[in-house]
Amino acid sequence: MNPLDSVLRKYKTEAFQYLIQPQDAIFVKFESKSNQDFDFLSSGQQSAINVAQAANLISELVDDNGFINLPVLGKIHVAGLSIFEIEEKLQNLANQYLEAVHVRVRLVNFRFTILGEVNREGVSISNNNRITLPEAIGLAGGLGEFADRSNIKLIRQKGRDVEVSYVNLLDEQIISSPYYYIHQNDILVVPPLKQRPFRRYFGQNLGLFVSTISLILLTINLRN
């Protein structure tokens, strides 16, 4: 039995900061405390809708060469940069045109897919780009009863390459592995346990099978 009120083990997670890549959609907003109108710098008119709606409706798609195209500022290379680095880059450019301007940048299409033995398969889209593997599974409704937690397939795209890895969710070392955080466009495939067919089909019919045998034996005994 594990002792209570004590730390048993400690792990260090890998430093993770998502870097923007082509086909990402980012939301860019220029604003100030004086409520000065900076829409001519932003990607579109935003006064009629709130920021949350604007993030979904108005965003800049990073092209295949890693650029976004903003009014006045023109084409800006953002691929390979973090959200904070893009904010700093745009801030320095905006300071050349306006005073007391503040730049906000958000990734609006961070997405991943979970398939297999989970309670809710599908594609998840989040504004949070620091999602761990357990959190991603939680967003899918958790693992199913017959999920093999020790052999989860992770398909990860890196540029033009696609990597396939297997992770053991039961191993605590996963906390310090490069697979602890979900990356953009990751695909998780949760396989079933090998005994699933037996437990799902034979196990469910076991009671019926036993009852049938008992009835047959009872009939034989009555005839004798």
N, C-alpha and C positions, 0 to 999 in steps of 0.2 A: 504494500500500500504506500502510495506517495505521501510524503509529509505535507501537512497543510501550512499555509501562510509562509511559504518559502519559495525561492527561485531555484528550480532544478537545473536548468540549462539556459545558456544565452547564445544567440546567434546574431551575426551581423548580416544584414541584407546588402546586396550589391547596390551601389549608387545607380539610380535609374532616373533619367530625365529624357522624356520623349523628344525625338528630333523630327521636325516636319519633313515630309517626303512628298513627291509628286502625287497628285490626285487627292491630297488632303484639302479640306475646306476650313478656312480660318475666318473668323469674324474680326473686323478691325473697326475700332471706334475712337474718334478724336473728340475730346471734351475739355472743359475748363470749369473752374469754380464760378466764373462770371457768366456761365451759360451762353458764352459767345457761340455763334453758329459756325461749326466747322464741317458741315456736311459736304462742302465742296472738296474736302480731302478724303472723306469716308467713301465706302463703297456704294452708298445709296442713301436716299432720304429715310431718316429714322424717327422723325419727330412724331409721327402718327401712331407708332407702335412702341411697346416697351422693349427693353434690352433683350429679354428672353425671347420674345417673338422675333426681334431683329436678327438674333443669332441664328435662328432657324431659317429665316426667309432671305437674309442678305449676308452673303459670305463670299470670300474670294477663293476660287479654286486654284490650287498650285498646279501650274502646267508641267508638262513632261520634262522641261528643262529646269524646273525648280523656281519659277518666277510667279509673282502675282502682279497684277496691273492696277494701280490706284490712280484716281484723278489727281492731277497736278504733280504728284510725286513720280508717276510713271511706273516702269517695270522695275521690280525690286526682287532680288534673289533671296529666297527664304529657306530653301531646302537644306537640310543638315543643321538647322538652327533650332534651338529650343524656343518655346513661347516667350520666355523672358528675354532671350537674345534678340528676337524679332521686335519685341516692344522697345528695347533699347535702340535698335537700328532705326526704327520708324520715328522714335522720339527725337533722335539727332537730326533726322531729315526734316521733321515737322518744325523744329525750332528755327529753321532757316526761313520759315514763312510766317510764323505766328509766335506770339508771346504767351507764356503761361498755359501752354497746351499740354494735355495729358493723353497718352496713348494707351489703349487697352486692346489686347489681342487674346482671342480664345480659339481653341480647336473645337469645332462643332460636330465633327463626324467621326470621332474615335469609335471604331466598331470592331467587333469580334463575333465569332460564330461558335456555338456549342451544339454538338450533335451526339446522339447515342443515348446511353442510360441516364438521362436527366429528366426531371419532371416537366421541363418546358424547353424543348429544342427551339433553336432559331438564332437570328442575328440580333445582337444587342448594340445599341448606339448610346454613347455616353459623352457628357461634357467633361468628365473626369478622366484624365489620361494616366492616372496612377492607380490602376486596378490590379489587385493581386489575383493569383489563380483561384484561391478559395473564394474571394469576393465574386469573381466571374461565375463560378459554379453556383454561388448563392443567387445571383441575378437570374440564373436559369431554373430557379426553384429548388435547387439542391439535387443531390444524386439520387437515383432510383434505388429500389431495394436490391436489385441484382447488379449494380454497378461494380466493376472491377476497379477499385480505387488505387491499385498498385501498378496499373499499366495504361495510363491515359496518354493518348497520342496527341502531340502538339505539332501542328503544321504552321511554320512561320516563314513569311516572305521577307527576304533581304535583298532589295534591289531586284535584279532579274533572277536571283537564285531563290529556291524554295527548300527549306530545311525541314526534316521530319525527325522529331525526337520523342522519347517516351519518358514520362515522369511518374514517380511514385508518390502519391499524395499522402501515404502513410509514413513516409520517411521524413523526419524532422529536418534533414539536411536540405530539403527543397527550399527552405527559408533563405538560405545563403546561395542558392543556385541562380543562374541567369534566366531561369524559367519561372521564377516566383512572381514577376510582374508580367502582365499581359501586354503585348505589343499590338499596334495597329494591324488589323486584318488577320490576327491569329485565328486559327481554327482548332478547336478542341474536340476530340472524338473520344467519348467515354465508352469503352467496350463492356459487354456483359460478362459476368462470371461464367466459367465453363459449366458449372452445375445449374445454370439458369433453366435449360430445357427440362431437367429432372424436377427441379423445385417448382417451376411454373406449371408444367403440364401433368407430370406424374404425381407430384405432391398434392395438387388440387384434387386429383381424382382418386387419391389413396383411400379416402373415406368411403367413396362409392365402391371401390374395388373390394375393400374389406367387408362391406355390407353384403355385397353380392356373394362372396365366398361363404360368409356366414349363413346366408339364406340357402345356398346350395347344400351345405353340410346339414343344416336343419331339415331340409326336405329329405335328404338321404336317410337321416336318422329316423324320421317319422315313417318312412316306407319300410324300414327294417323293424 
